[in-house]
Amino acid sequence: MKNFAIIGVGGYIAPRHLKAIKETGNELISAYDKNDSVGIIDRYFPKASFFTEHELFDRHNNHVCSTGTQIDYVSVCSPNYLHDAHTRYGLRLGADVICEKPVVLSPWNIDGLERIEQETGHRAYTIFQLRLHPSVIALKKQIEEGPKDKVYDVDLTYITSRGYWYYASWKGNLQKSGGLATNIGVHFYDMLSWVFGPVQKSVVHISTHDRVAGYLELRQARVRYFLSINSDTLPAEAREAGKTTFRSITVGGSEFEFSQGFTDLHTRSYEEVLAGRGFRISEAKECIQTVYDIRHAQPVGLTGDYHPLARLPLVNHPFGW
């Protein structure tokens, strides 16, 4: 049994980490979040110590370690812009770290974390749950066993509706979230480069507060993508069915089915880390560079090979920004 601490336990993604810690037979020693709406802890680890101030969380962790109880892992579920700092904290505490994606916002920050790994002798891992999805694994195998010179046409569509709260939170702040491509798309970009090879060209057609559309050339794929948090961009059949999320990947014009099998992927990620097979932060460099480039690109408009949904009418920011 391993002992865990968790940072950002009040966040959206934290319950998946709590569930993964529990289901892999481990213990939560301490938890931190500046907000105190963390009743979710009772479902998994009601005896875990909880703090709303990082200084007290740190003091408690050091006291625990001084009494001979090792904190083996720190799980980082805080806002994106704090992942770098909190991963550094976990490594310097003397623990390995499991950091939610994106592990950092800028690619060079990974180099800094790797230096701290070397200094401390501990490891930092990130969550790439789509690499563990059975359908994605099968697709990767299919591509690897196919013609090496074949280039596939791929369309990625991911729409996950968000209300106006999104823009008032850190997620709607470009400097804190890294923007839409980073916040909701980084794991898709990682999956695509894992399957089809590294990015060789990137063009951004549309980039606004509620959507981003562009084109990527990978070693074995031409990818048109459209990501959105605006429910008005959902296909009519999804809206009529009362759905708020739509995800689709087509490869060579055929639908790649991966809508099922998402439920336990964080637990599977933890199992891989605990077995010494987790995804190291060095493996995140490709997708972090991709979303960094998208974030800093100048949109070219509807020219070239763009995703069909990029033609949908744009709307003003709900707060008039």
N, C-alpha and C positions, 0 to 999 in steps of 0.2 A: 504494500500500500504506500502510495506517495502522498505527500502533503502539498497542498496548493494554497496560493493566495490569489485573489482576483482584483483587478483594477477596472472600475467602470461597471460595477455590478448592477447599477440601476438602468443601464442602457438597453436598447432594443435587442442586441445580439447576445447579451449576457446569459439569458435562460438556456440557450443552446450549449453554452460552455458549462454552466452548472449541471445540466443534464449529462453532459459528456463526462465530467469529473465523477459524478455519481455512478453512471453506468459502467465506468471502467474500474470501479471498486476503490476509489481514492477518497481522500478527505480534504475538506476546505477548512483551513486554519483561520484565515482572515480575509476581509473584503473591504473595499474602499469605493466610495462614490460621494461626490459633493452633494448629491441629492439623497434624501432619505426614504424615497418611495421604493423600498427594496423588500417588500413582503414576500417576493418570489423566493427569497432565501429559505423561508420556512418549509417550502416544499422539498428542499433537498438537504440543507445543512443548517438547521435551526440553532445549533450551538456554535456556529462560526462567529468570531468577533467581527464587529462592523464599525467603520469609522467614516466620518464625513470630512475629516481633515487629513491630508496626506502626511503631515508631520506626525500625527498620533498613530496613523497606520504604520509608518516607518519605525517609530519607537517600539510599537508592539512587536513587529516582525523581528527587530533586532533582539528584543528581550526573549522572544521564543527561541531564536537561534542560540542565544547565550546559555539557555538552559539545556541544550543538547538535542532539541527537536529541530530537525532540518526542514526548511521550506524548500522543497525540491523543484517546484514549478511556480512561476507567476503567469497567470493568464491576463492578457491585456485586451480589454473590450471598451476602452475609452474612445472619445472622438478622434478622428483620423489624425489631426494635427498634433496630438499628444502621443501617438504610438511610438515615435522615435524616443522621446524622453522616458516613457514608461518602460520600454524595452531595455533601455540603458539602466534604469533603476533595478529591474529584475536581475539583470546580469551581475550588477555590482553588489546586489544583496547576496549573491552566491547561489542563484537558482538558474535553471534553464527557463526559457520564456516561450510561451505559445501566444503569438500576437495575431489578432484578427486582421483581415485584409482591409485596406492596403497597409503593409507594414510600415511604409514611410510615404511621404508625398513627393520627394525629389530623389532621383536615382543615386546621387552621390551620398545621401545619408546612409545607404546600405554599406558603403565602404567604411564609414565611421563605426557602424555597429559591428562590422566584422573585426575591426581592430579591438573593440572592447571584448568580443568573444575570445580573441587571442590572449588578451591581458588577463581575463578572468578564468579562462579554461571552461567556460560554460557556453551553451548553444542557444541560439534564437531560431524559432520555427515560425512559419506563417500558415494560415489556413487557405488551402486551395482545394476546397471540397469537390469541385467539379472533376478534378483529376481522379477522384475515387468513385465517380459515378460509373456504374457498369456499362451504360450505353456509350459514354465518352471513351472509356478504356477500349471497348470493342471498335469504335470508330478509329481510334489511333492505330490499333492493330491492322485494321483494314487498309489505312493509308500507307502504313509501313510495308505491308505486303504487296501493295499495288505498284504500278509503274513509277519509278523514281522521278521521271521527268514530267509526270502529269500534273497539271495545275487545275484545281477545282474552283468552280464558281460557288461562292457561299454568301447567303444573306442571313444576317443576324438581326432579329427584331426583339426588343425587350421593352415592354411597357409595364411599369408598376406604379399605379396611381398613388399620388400623395396629395394631401390637403394643404391648405394655406399655412398650416403650422410649420411645414417644411422650410418655408422661406424665412421664418422668424427664428428657426433653430440654427445651430452650428452647421447643419447639413446644407443650408441654403447660402452659407458663406464660403465663397470660393477659396479664401485663404485657409479656412479651417477644414473643409471637406475635400478640397481638390477639384471641386466641380462635379458635374453629373457623370461624366465618363468614369471618373475615379470612384465616386461613391456607390454607384449602382452597376458599373460595367467592368471593373477591374478584373473580376474573376472570369468573365467571359473572354476578355482579351487574353488572359493567361491561358485559358483552355484552348483557344484557337491557335496560339503560337506553340503550345505544347503538342498539339495534334499536327499542325501543318507547317511548322517551322517558323523561324524568326521573321519579324517585320522588316521589309525592305523599302517600303514607301508608305507614306501616310498623307492623306488629304482630308481636310475637314470641310464639309459643304455648309452645314448649318450648326450653330452653337448658340443657344439662348438659355434663359433661366430654367426652361422646362423640357428641353430636348437637345440632343446632339446627333448629327448624322454625318457619316464620312465614308471613306474608302481606304482599305489597307491592302497592300500587296505583301503576302507572305511567301515563303519559299515555294509552297505548293498550293497556294490559294489566292484568289482575288475575292476580297470580302467587302460587301456593302453592309453598313450597319446603321441602325436607327434605335436610339435609346430615348425614352420619354418617361416623365412622371405625370403627364397631363392625361386625365381619363378621356378627354375628348379625342385623343389619338388612338384609342382602342378600336379594333375592328368591330364592325356592327354586330357580328355574331357573338363577340365576347360581351359587349354591352347588353345585348338582348338576353344573354344567359346570366346576367347579374355579376359577371366576373370583373375584378378590378386589376387583374394582372394578365398579361399575355406574353408568352415567350415562344419564339420560333427560330429554328435554324434550318435552312435548306442547304443541301449539298448537291450540286449538280442538278438543281431543280426538284429534288426529292426531299420531303420533310424528314429531318433527323429527329426521331422521337426520344425525348429525354425529360418529359413532363413529370414522370413518376420517379420515385427513388431518392428524393431530396431529404426525407425526414431524418435519417440517422447519419448523415454525412459528417456532422461535427463529431459525433461519437467515433465514427470510423477514423477521422483525422487524429483524434486523441489516441486511439489504439495504435496508429502508425507511429506517432511521436514516442509513445511509451515503449514501443518495440524497437526504437532506434532507426525508424524508416521515415520519419517526418520530413516535410519539405522545408529545407533550410532557407534562410532569408536571401542567400545568394541566388536562389532559383527565382526570386521575385524581380530581379533586375530588368528582365525583358518587358514584363507587363507594366512595371513602374515607369520605365522609359516611354512606353507606348502612351500611357495616359498623361504623362508629363508633356509629351509632344502635342497631344490633342489639346490639352489645356492652353498651351501657348501658341497654337497655330492661328493664323488669320483665315477665317472662313472664306471660301471662294465663291459661295453661292451655288445655284443649281446649274453647274457645268460639269461635263465629263460623266463618268459612270457613278450615278448617285442612287441611293435607296429610294424606291418609289414613294415611301411615306414622307420623304423629305419635302414633297410638294404640298403637304397639308398646310393650311393657313396658320400663320404665326399669331400669337396673342400677346397682348401687353402684360407686363409683370403685374400680378394682382395688387401689389402695393404701390404701383406707379413708378417703380425705380427705373 
